[in-house]
Amino acid sequence: MRLILHIGMPKAGSSALQTALAAVRRPLRERGVLYPKGALNHNFLIAGVAPPDRLGRLYAQQYGGDRDAIRRDFDAFWLRIVTDIGRDRPDTVVLSGELLFGPLGDLGPEPIGDLLAPLGARIEIVAYVRRPSDYYLSMAQQRLKASWEIRPVAPIRYRKSLDSALRAADVLHAIPFERERFPDGDVVADFAARFLPGTGDVLRAIAHPKVKPSMSGEAMAIVQDYRRRHHPDANNRFTRDTGLVIRHLARQEAALGGQRRPVLRPEIRTMVDGASSDLRWLRDTLGVTFSGVDYDAVGIEPRVTVTSVDDICVLDPDRKAALEATLAGLDLAAGSPEEKSFRASVSAPTPRKARHRRDADKPRKRRRFPWW
């Protein structure tokens, strides 16, 4: 059996790939490929290899450090995967969890190797990696959804995580995330062609309602101002009202001529790329290079402090003012039409039959595994 473990990196097409794989589980199974059921992705694998304080802010907020609850839920999660594999006896298993990428560097190869070894599979780890400056901008944007603080300009690290993956896997596939290199510019088509030949007719990119377009630089600046005023001490914590503001701004941007991708200031792009000395390791060890990077300039430490979106992004002040003006009539109170619309969009009810099947899959008693 072949096990393909996709570990991201984050902000490199993971949501698009996971959405596509989850949508065609049955056709893939008929072709000998298992994408285990349950959640859209398998990010909860992190709970089987990392201590509770390394699970990331999403699970940290969800569990509040409750070790027993984490272990109980992981036992059930992993049992479903093992059961699916034992039942289907697939030729290929695909697991996808981009939250593994960062912690692998600190944990080393042993925890993930120990978790997967009892499956007796050939392990192939897949990582799509982004150019440092592109990754920096995406993560700066992501951080603003739960914090007003700007991500510092600093090197982007690849080596520790990919070196751990290299030692844990039989094969490591590191692929530059550059859409112009993909078939039709689609990461899903690229994944299918590279790792699941013969599935390209069913495995293709599809829209998912919870995968939102990126914020423009102007929207980022407004969200930062909102978080600083209303949640100054709630960094690394998602709030419902922030989500409502972000969704509102996305709708208003469409009315102002469409979504605009944020643009990193040229000097910031140069600093992030130049500071990321791991780029040379990627090139020399794994053969991964990025278009537009001056490799002769790699290794220069950045010397700049950033505190606002304006410090890192090129902004249109008129567009920002127009977007800000639309917030005046936004009602964030519980029970308002905007709040009800937001709640409905992020928490669609589970159909009764699906809920019944999900409950039936739960183990009747708690199980422990030797690889925990």
C-alpha positions, 0 to 999 in steps of 0.5 A: 500500500502507498500512503501519500501524506500531503503536509501543505505548506499552509497557504499553498492550495491546501483548501482547494486540494482538500475540497476536491478530494473530499468531493469525489471520495466514492469515485476515487475509492472505485479506482483504489484511492482512499481519502478517509472520510470525516472532516474535509481534511486530516489536520487533526493528525497534529494531535497524534504527534504534537503536545497540546501546546503545539496544536495551533491556535484553532485547536488551542481555542477549541480545547483550551488545553484539555489533554483528555478531550484531545486524546479521546477525540484523536483516538476516535479520529485515528480509529476511523482512518484505520478502520477505513483502510482495513475495510477498503484495502486500497492501493493508495491512501491520501491524507492531507493536513497542512498544520503538520508542516511547521511542527514537524520541524521541531518534533523531528521525524520520529512522532509522525513515523511512529504514528504511520509505521503500523500501517505498513505502507510506503510513505510519500510526503508531499509539500507544495512550497511558496516563495518566501515573500508570497507566503509572508503576505498570505500569512500576514493576511491570515494573522489579521483574522485573529489579531491586530499585530502585523507579522514581523518581516523575517526569514521564512523557514523550510529546512527543519520541516522538510528535513524531518519529512525527508527522514520520516518518508520513503520519498519526499516530494517538494514542489514550488507552488507557482500556478504558471507551472501547473496544468491549467494553473490548477494545483488540483490538476497538478496533484492528480497528474503527479500522484494519482494518474488516471483520476484527472477526469474526476479530481478537479478543482471545485468551488467551496463556500467556506473558501474565501478569496483573499482580502485586499490590502485596503481591507486588511488595513481596515480589519487591523484597525477594527481588531486594534480598537475592539479586541486589543488584548485578544490576539490569536483569538478568532471572534465572530464579529471580526468574521462578519466584518471580513465578509462584509468587506468582501461584498463591498469590494465586489461592488467597488469593481471586484476583489483586488489581491494585496500587493506587497511593497517591493522593498518588503518583498526583497527583504523577505526573499533575501532573508530566507537563507533556506532557499539555497538549501531548497535549491541545492538539496531538493532542486526547488527554485522560485521564479523572480528570486535573486539567489545571489542576494539570499542571506541578508538579514532584514532591518525593518520594523513594521506595525501597520498594513501600510508598512508592508502593502501598497494601499489605495487611500480612496478605496480604503476610505470608500470601504470604511464608509460602508461599515457605518451601517453594519450591525454586529449585534447578536440577532441582527440580520447580518449576524443571522446571515453570518451564523447560517453561512458558517454552521449549516445543519448536518442532515439527519442521515449524515449525523446518524452515520457519523455517530455510528462510526464512533467507537463504543469504548475508548481505545488506546494505540501503541503508537500514541 
